[in-house]
Structures are given as C-alpha cells and as structure tokens.
Amino acid sequence: ICNVCGGKVILLNVGKKHSRSSFIYKCVECGASVSTHPKRPRDAMGLLGNEEIKKKRRLVHEWFDKLWATHQEREKLYSRLAKELGIENNECHFSQMSEEQLDKALEIIKKWWWETFDK
C-alpha cells in the first residue's frame, strides 16, 4: 500500500537505468516509487516518494553533505540529527522520513550550516 496516497503498489523490473537495482516499487495510482536493494530486490530502500518528496530528499541530502568530510563526521551528524528529530539512529535515513520529518531535518541542517560557516 502506497504511503503517499494509499494506492496499490507493484514491483517492477525497470533495468539498471534508474539505480543500482533493476527493480522499483511503484504506486499504480499516484506514481510514487522507491528503488530496491541491489542484492535484495524485494527490499525497498525506503518509503515511496512522489516527485515533490524525492526533490525534497535530494535537497536535504545536498545541505547535509556540505557539513561532513569524513565517514566519522557523517555518522556523528546522523546521530545528532536523530537526537534532534527525536528518532532512533537506525531510523535516521532521508529515504525513510516523512515529508514533515524532511522539512524539520532541513531546518535543523540549515541552522547547523549557518552556525558553522556564517561567521
């Protein structure tokens, strides 16, 4: 069931032109989709997203990725973000966040960016 509109979701083989996996889940009602794990094609990489949500995910990732240079810094930032969002570390993935969580994450990340670089 689609988390965006409640419609029916199907698994499609689309080849590797879209991601590292050949498969996506796609809603037949609203068109929201999500890619699957390359080695586990039945496991979704996150929640389905329409174009607006996917655009927001990319934007949040762009801002987040400006703040770290090493894997260790990245992990610390994800942990800090999870704490500020009030979620568990293992739930802190942009592909698994609701639109509201993405909005809040972007607000937090922009605040960090301005605190770090606007001096």
Summary of the structure (lengths in Angstrom):
residues: 119
radius of gyration: 15.7
end to end distance: 47.0
largest distance: 49.7
contacts: 317
relative contact order: 0.13
helix: 49%
strand: 13%
